Amino acid sequence: MRGVTVRLEDVAKHYSTTRAVDGLTLTIPSGTITTLLGPSGCGKTTTLKLIAGLEEPTRGKILFNDKDVTKLPPEKRNIGMVFQDLALFPHMTVFDNVAFGLRVRRVPETEIKSRVKNMLELVNLDPDLYSSRKPSQLSGGQQQRVALARALVIEPDILLLDEPFAHLDFKIKQRLLLELRRIQRRLQITTVYVTHDQNEAMAISDKVVIMNNGRVIQEGPPDQVYENPANTFVATFYGDSNLIEGSALGINGLVAIRPEKIMLNPEGRADIVYDGIVEDVIFQGPVLRLEVRVNGFTLKLIHTRTNGSMPRPGDRVRVGWRLSDMKVLRE
Amino acid sequence: MSKLHLAALPLILFLLAFFYVPLAVLAYYSIVEEDGSYGLSNYLELLQDPAYLRVILYSIVIAGQTTIATLLLSLPAAYYIAVHSRGLEKAALLVAMITPFWIDFLLRALAIKNLMYLLDIREGYTSMMAGMIYDYLPYMFLPVYASLAGIRGSLLQAARILGATPIHVATKIILPLALPGIVAGSILVFLMSMTEYVIPALLGGTQGFTVGTLIYYLFLSGDKWGQGSALTLIITLSLLIATIIISRRRTTS
């Protein structure tokens, strides 16, 4: 059965002293990658464990395609999960790790052989080369592929990933993110990806759920949430923002503007223009990160270099933006 | 070469003086025959006399039972403490496991004797086994606990999510990972209980005639130093060879 929609209805998980998840209502659409994004302690990993059945909610209901699974033990939920520490079985070979879920299901050994082989190929791990190795003989990225293969080979209805790439180098992480998305698209499996890294969330998600203090703060497609942050938490945690007191612009409330929306020397393209002095310049290859002192506050801006010119600290510049790029926040 | 080998010298000298030189003396006594000439008749007498062989066999059975009993007691407790308890509970349970062994083992053997008397159980098999198990428990518990302490909770959760029942988790994850500790603990307990003297002598009564008490008898009551030496060497050498074989197996597999 593919295409499982996961729904959480007013789910709470209270521990003796903390409320890890506190009244969570959430839909994870079938066949999508949905990312739970938030700072550590926001309840995202607990939410994942509740979906997996490793934790039982204090209150509320968990539904897979309208079927109530709240009381179902983990081994009966047909879920694939990749843990933060991967949790590969250290005493088993790569083959035995991947075959584990099939063996406990009493799948015939000949079928296990072909399914494990196919799955290792799907995650780009040469079965002939790696089948008989132990996890300790693999690199971090290869261990990651084994963990993914082990989770997927049982043909789960739902794939859960708990910060799986947190310990990897930037480049390997980028490649594995792309591969994960390719595999997910091919298998059309409902996937929940937990991370505290906004870049991972933006790169991989069909839907982003931003969490804080055990609650959902905002959800939606990654670009829409980025363009329309609902409050200061989203505006500053999910991408960066300049927060400006509206009174300085004659607006009630707090105004957020993304650094890349602020133009350097806009010359007529902007609705609002200020004179400022460059305080700091960080060179980042294709872009420059600038801090510009304007009217008593500092603006962060990202400037794409189109010619060789490079502002220096102390330079007098003009900065400006369009009114439509400003977002007035709820609080 | 560094001069670090000097650091090991005091211990080597100590063991030479109190173990290896006496062992060599034993080896010498074992080949001196009753008439003062040299030969192997002490060994031949031992190995041809069914009474001696029966004592050796009985000691193997007692040591085996002690090993199995300490393992069956240690494994579930070590598993619970290592994997499922944490914080203060874990610390308290560990201390509780080890505290009894701060008391001298001779005193504990005498205490067991008196406790058994209260239950109206005299010296014999039951008292002796109670004493053996009590005495050798930490030598099994600690290695088994150490091997289980490395198991992360996520391994067990991963197995459950993959569809494993609790029995699968126990047989395919926990036992294989605990195996090095089980083997180390079993070797330790078997070897030490095989040659145990005090517990069978104090608590065994008529059932206490093991290799340990037999060697004592040959030397101090029977005045048969030649046979006592031969028996000591046979037991020491066969245990040494068995240990080498088992640890070779472990490292090559």
HADDOCK unambig.tbl for C-alpha pairs under 7 A between the chains (distance, minus, plus):
assign (segid A and resid 74 and name CA) (segid B and resid 160 and name CA) 6.35 0.50 0.50
assign (segid A and resid 74 and name CA) (segid B and resid 161 and name CA) 5.19 0.50 0.50
assign (segid A and resid 75 and name CA) (segid B and resid 160 and name CA) 5.39 0.50 0.50
assign (segid A and resid 75 and name CA) (segid B and resid 161 and name CA) 4.85 0.50 0.50
assign (segid A and resid 75 and name CA) (segid B and resid 162 and name CA) 6.32 0.50 0.50
assign (segid A and resid 75 and name CA) (segid B and resid 163 and name CA) 4.15 0.50 0.50
assign (segid A and resid 75 and name CA) (segid B and resid 164 and name CA) 6.46 0.50 0.50
assign (segid A and resid 76 and name CA) (segid B and resid 163 and name CA) 6.87 0.50 0.50
assign (segid A and resid 79 and name CA) (segid B and resid 161 and name CA) 6.48 0.50 0.50
assign (segid A and resid 80 and name CA) (segid B and resid 161 and name CA) 6.98 0.50 0.50
assign (segid A and resid 80 and name CA) (segid B and resid 162 and name CA) 6.92 0.50 0.50
assign (segid A and resid 87 and name CA) (segid B and resid 154 and name CA) 5.68 0.50 0.50
assign (segid A and resid 87 and name CA) (segid B and resid 155 and name CA) 4.88 0.50 0.50
assign (segid A and resid 87 and name CA) (segid B and resid 158 and name CA) 6.52 0.50 0.50
assign (segid A and resid 88 and name CA) (segid B and resid 155 and name CA) 6.90 0.50 0.50
assign (segid A and resid 89 and name CA) (segid B and resid 155 and name CA) 6.65 0.50 0.50
assign (segid A and resid 91 and name CA) (segid B and resid 177 and name CA) 6.80 0.50 0.50
assign (segid A and resid 101 and name CA) (segid B and resid 162 and name CA) 4.77 0.50 0.50
assign (segid A and resid 101 and name CA) (segid B and resid 163 and name CA) 6.06 0.50 0.50
assign (segid A and resid 104 and name CA) (segid B and resid 163 and name CA) 6.48 0.50 0.50
assign (segid A and resid 104 and name CA) (segid B and resid 164 and name CA) 5.80 0.50 0.50
